[in-house]
């Protein structure tokens, strides 16, 4: 269906939803779903043209996926999937036709396209064409289901992919690691039986529930315990000395402190101290403020009048609730890690 007719159909639905009868509701929902399918196919075709015709300078991004993410509500993963479909279907017109006519979903098209791009190595070219045609037929229409389609692809890979049993075929091993929009990391993998058993064996002693001292059960779910165990394995590996390193540098943490942050804390401490919090240095205005403004003197103890006892320290803590025996924490040692407090600090990896 041409895109103009699609827009006309959608714009013609001006009747309020609550005024539709039951039959009209069912028909309208089915029609809108079909139009969405056609519009998605149209978007893939447009992205394919953008990928081949529009320059990077015009886009302002290395590719159409970044441009889509910045100008629409699409996530990075969805935009990359659209771009992959656009590039892949250009080489397989039969898959593109099924998508453009709205008889096959994009998810099924992605499965068939992945099989077509990386067919089993022992399957001849004629067999690839026949298998692709059969998969397209199985994925056509509203009765198509993902599980039978995926099972058929797996069966073809088992028959023509390798002489090894699937559990021993290391050529299928895959591990995907992608950053999510909120800064986290999502993992997805497929391993042979031996590699999988190694992973489970390494995780097993670290995933046991750890009840509290009073007998309260471990509140962590099994998935949470496996994630914690995986993090411990990484800590032990990174702390080992006989592992390879990248660029001759061990993993470390860079802590960047901006001069503006330090000056803001100092100004906040000064304004708090001037506002009637005693004649002290403002150590009662919060942990962060005290860290930024406290002197390097570690032996001074303030009295109730706000004056320091040791003549080498000009002021006390200025807080009546502090006793005369309460020591002032020495936070100067933290600043020593970063020099003058305005540079970038470097902390070596200390292990788990």
C-alpha positions in Angstrom: 0.0 0.0 0.0 1.4 3.4 -0.9 2.4 5.6 2.1 -0.1 8.3 0.9 -3.0 5.9 1.2 -1.7 4.9 4.6 -1.8 8.5 5.9 -5.3 9.0 4.4 -6.5 5.9 6.2 -5.2 7.0 9.5 -6.4 10.6 9.2 -9.9 9.3 8.2 -10.3 7.7 11.7 -11.9 10.8 13.2 -14.7 9.0 15.1 -14.1 9.1 18.9 -13.1 5.7 20.2 -15.9 5.5 22.7 -18.4 5.9 19.9 -17.3 2.8 18.1 -19.2 -0.5 18.3 -17.5 -3.7 19.3 -17.1 -4.8 15.6 -15.7 -1.3 14.8 -13.2 -1.5 17.7 -11.9 -4.8 16.5 -11.7 -3.7 12.9 -10.0 -0.4 13.7 -7.4 -2.0 16.0 -6.5 -4.6 13.2 -6.3 -1.8 10.6 -4.1 0.4 12.7 -1.8 -2.5 13.4 -1.5 -3.2 9.7 -0.8 0.5 9.0 1.9 0.6 11.7 3.5 -2.4 10.0 3.5 -0.6 6.6 4.9 2.5 8.2 7.7 0.6 9.8 8.6 -0.9 6.5 8.5 2.5 4.9 10.9 3.8 7.6 13.3 1.0 6.9 13.3 1.8 3.2 13.9 5.5 4.0 16.8 4.6 6.3 18.3 2.5 3.6 18.2 5.5 1.2 19.7 7.8 3.9 22.5 5.3 4.5 23.5 5.3 0.8 22.7 8.9 -0.2 23.1 11.3 2.7 26.6 12.3 3.7 28.0 12.2 7.2 28.4 16.0 7.1 24.6 16.4 6.4 23.7 13.9 9.1 26.0 15.2 11.7 26.6 11.6 12.8 28.7 8.6 11.6 25.6 6.8 10.4 21.8 6.9 10.3 21.4 5.1 13.7 22.9 8.0 15.6 20.8 10.5 13.7 17.6 8.5 14.4 18.4 8.3 18.1 19.0 12.1 18.4 16.0 13.2 16.4 13.3 10.6 17.4 12.2 8.7 20.5 13.9 5.6 19.3 16.5 4.0 21.6 20.0 3.2 20.3 19.3 -0.5 20.1 16.1 0.0 18.1 17.8 2.4 15.7 20.7 0.0 15.1 18.2 -2.8 14.5 16.4 -0.7 11.9 19.7 0.1 10.2 20.7 -3.5 10.1 17.4 -4.5 8.5 17.8 -1.7 6.0 21.2 -2.9 5.0 20.4 -6.6 5.0 17.2 -6.5 3.1 18.9 -4.6 0.2 20.6 -7.9 -0.6 17.5 -10.1 -0.2 14.6 -8.6 -2.1 12.3 -11.5 -1.2 12.5 -10.7 2.5 12.1 -7.0 1.7 8.9 -7.7 -0.3 7.4 -9.7 2.5 8.0 -6.8 4.9 6.9 -4.0 2.6 3.6 -5.7 1.9 2.9 -6.1 5.6 2.7 -9.9 5.6 5.7 -10.6 7.8 6.8 -8.9 11.1 10.1 -7.2 11.5 11.1 -9.7 14.2 10.6 -12.6 11.9 12.4 -10.8 9.1 15.4 -10.2 11.4 15.6 -14.0 12.2 15.4 -15.0 8.5 17.9 -12.3 7.6 20.4 -13.4 10.1 20.1 -17.0 8.7 20.5 -15.7 5.1 23.5 -13.6 5.9 25.3 -16.4 7.8 24.0 -19.7 6.3 25.4 -23.1 7.5 28.7 -23.7 5.8 27.7 -27.1 4.4 24.5 -25.9 2.9 24.8 -25.3 -0.9 23.6 -22.0 -2.5 20.5 -23.6 -4.0 19.7 -25.0 -0.6 20.0 -21.6 1.0 17.5 -20.1 -1.5 15.1 -23.0 -0.9 15.5 -22.7 2.9 15.0 -19.0 2.8 11.8 -19.3 0.7 10.4 -21.9 3.1 11.2 -19.7 6.1 9.5 -16.7 4.5 6.4 -18.8 3.9 6.4 -20.1 7.5 6.7 -16.5 8.8 3.9 -15.1 6.6 0.5 -14.2 8.0 -1.0 -13.7 11.5 -0.6 -17.4 12.3 3.2 -17.3 12.1 4.9 -17.9 15.4 8.5 -17.2 16.5 9.2 -20.6 18.2 8.6 -22.8 15.2 10.6 -20.4 13.0 13.5 -20.4 15.4 13.3 -24.2 15.7 13.5 -24.6 12.0 16.6 -22.3 11.7 18.2 -24.2 14.6 17.5 -27.5 12.8 19.1 -26.3 9.6 22.2 -25.2 11.5 22.4 -28.5 13.2 22.1 -30.5 9.9 24.4 -28.4 7.7 26.5 -26.3 10.1 29.1 -28.6 11.4 29.9 -32.3 11.9 30.3 -31.6 15.7 27.3 -32.0 18.0 25.8 -28.6 18.9 27.0 -28.9 22.5 30.6 -29.3 21.3 30.6 -26.7 18.4 32.7 -23.8 19.7 32.2 -21.9 16.4 28.8 -20.9 17.7 30.1 -19.3 20.8 29.0 -15.7 21.1 29.1 -13.0 23.8 27.4 -9.7 23.4 28.0 -6.8 25.7 26.2 -3.5 25.1 25.7 -0.4 27.2 22.2 0.6 28.0 20.7 4.1 28.0 21.1 4.4 31.8 24.8 3.6 31.7 24.5 0.0 32.7 25.8 -3.1 30.7 23.6 -5.8 29.3 25.2 -9.2 28.5 23.9 -12.0 26.3 25.9 -15.1 25.4 25.8 -18.6 23.8 28.5 -21.1 24.8 29.4 -24.7 24.2 28.8 -27.2 27.0 32.4 -27.1 28.3 32.7 -23.4 28.4 29.2 -23.1 30.0 30.2 -25.7 32.7 33.4 -23.7 33.4 31.3 -20.6 34.0 28.8 -22.5 36.3 31.6 -24.1 38.2 33.2 -20.7 38.9 30.0 -19.2 39.9 28.7 -22.0 42.1 30.7 -21.4 45.3 30.0 -17.7 45.1 26.3 -17.9 44.6 25.4 -19.6 47.8 22.9 -17.7 50.0 24.5 -15.9 52.9 22.1 -15.6 55.8 22.5 -12.8 58.4 24.0 -13.5 61.8 20.5 -13.6 63.4 19.4 -16.2 60.9 17.5 -13.9 58.5 17.5 -15.3 55.0 19.5 -13.8 52.2 17.2 -11.4 50.5 19.0 -11.5 47.2 17.4 -13.4 44.3 19.3 -16.1 42.5 19.9 -13.8 39.5 21.3 -11.1 41.9 23.6 -13.6 43.6 24.9 -14.7 40.2 25.5 -11.1 39.2 27.4 -10.5 42.5 29.4 -13.6 42.0 30.4 -12.6 38.5 31.6 -9.3 39.8 33.8 -11.1 42.4 35.3 -13.3 39.6 36.2 -10.2 37.7 37.8 -8.6 40.8 40.0 -11.6 41.4 41.0 -11.8 37.8 41.9 -8.1 37.6 43.8 -8.3 40.8 46.0 -11.2 39.5 49.5 -10.3 38.4 50.0 -13.0 35.7 47.2 -11.9 33.4 47.8 -9.9 30.1 47.3 -6.2 30.2 46.3 -3.6 27.6 48.7 -0.9 26.7 51.1 -1.8 29.5 48.8 -0.3 32.1 46.9 -2.2 34.8 43.2 -1.3 35.4 42.9 1.7 37.5 40.3 4.3 38.5 40.7 8.0 37.5 39.0 10.4 39.8 38.5 13.8 38.2 37.9 16.8 40.5 37.0 20.1 39.0 38.3 23.3 40.5 34.8 24.7 40.3 33.5 22.0 42.6 36.1 22.8 45.2 35.5 26.5 45.1 31.8 26.0 45.4 32.3 23.9 48.5 34.6 26.6 50.0 32.1 29.4 49.3 29.3 27.3 50.8 31.4 26.7 53.9 32.3 30.4 54.2 28.6 31.5 53.9 27.5 28.9 56.4 30.1 29.9 59.0 29.2 33.6 58.6 25.5 32.8 59.1 25.8 32.2 62.9 27.2 28.7 63.1 29.9 29.8 65.6 33.2 31.3 65.1 34.7 28.0 64.0 35.8 26.8 60.6 32.4 25.4 59.7 33.0 21.8 60.4 29.4 21.4 61.5 28.0 22.3 58.1 28.3 18.8 56.7 30.9 16.1 55.9 31.7 17.4 52.4 32.0 21.0 53.6 34.2 20.0 56.5 36.5 18.1 54.2 36.9 21.1 51.8 37.5 23.7 54.4 39.2 22.0 57.4 42.8 22.9 58.1 45.5 20.3 58.0 46.0 20.6 61.8 44.9 17.3 63.3 45.5 18.0 67.0 43.2 21.1 67.5 40.2 20.7 69.7 37.6 23.4 69.9 36.2 24.7 73.2 32.8 26.0 73.9 33.8 29.6 73.1 34.9 28.7 69.6 38.6 29.3 70.2 41.2 26.6 69.6 43.4 25.2 72.5 46.6 24.6 70.6 48.1 28.0 69.8 49.0 26.8 66.3 45.3 26.4 65.3 43.3 29.6 64.9 39.7 28.4 65.5 37.8 25.4 67.0 34.8 23.5 65.7 32.3 26.1 66.8 29.7 23.5 67.8 28.5 23.4 71.4 27.4 19.8 71.2 31.0 18.7 70.6 32.8 17.7 73.8 36.3 18.9 74.7 37.7 15.4 74.2 36.2 14.8 70.7 39.1 14.6 68.2 38.9 16.5 64.9 39.3 14.0 62.0 42.4 14.6 59.9 41.1 14.9 56.4 44.2 16.5 55.1 45.4 13.0 54.2 42.7 12.7 51.6 43.8 15.9 50.0 47.3 14.6 49.9 46.2 12.0 47.4 45.3 14.7 44.9 48.1 17.3 45.4 46.7 20.7 45.6 43.1 19.6 45.2 42.8 21.0 41.7 44.5 18.2 39.6 43.4 14.8 38.5 44.0 12.1 41.1 45.1 8.6 40.2 44.4 5.6 42.4 46.0 2.2 41.5 43.9 -0.9 41.3 44.0 -2.4 44.8 42.2 -5.7 44.1 39.1 -7.0 45.8 
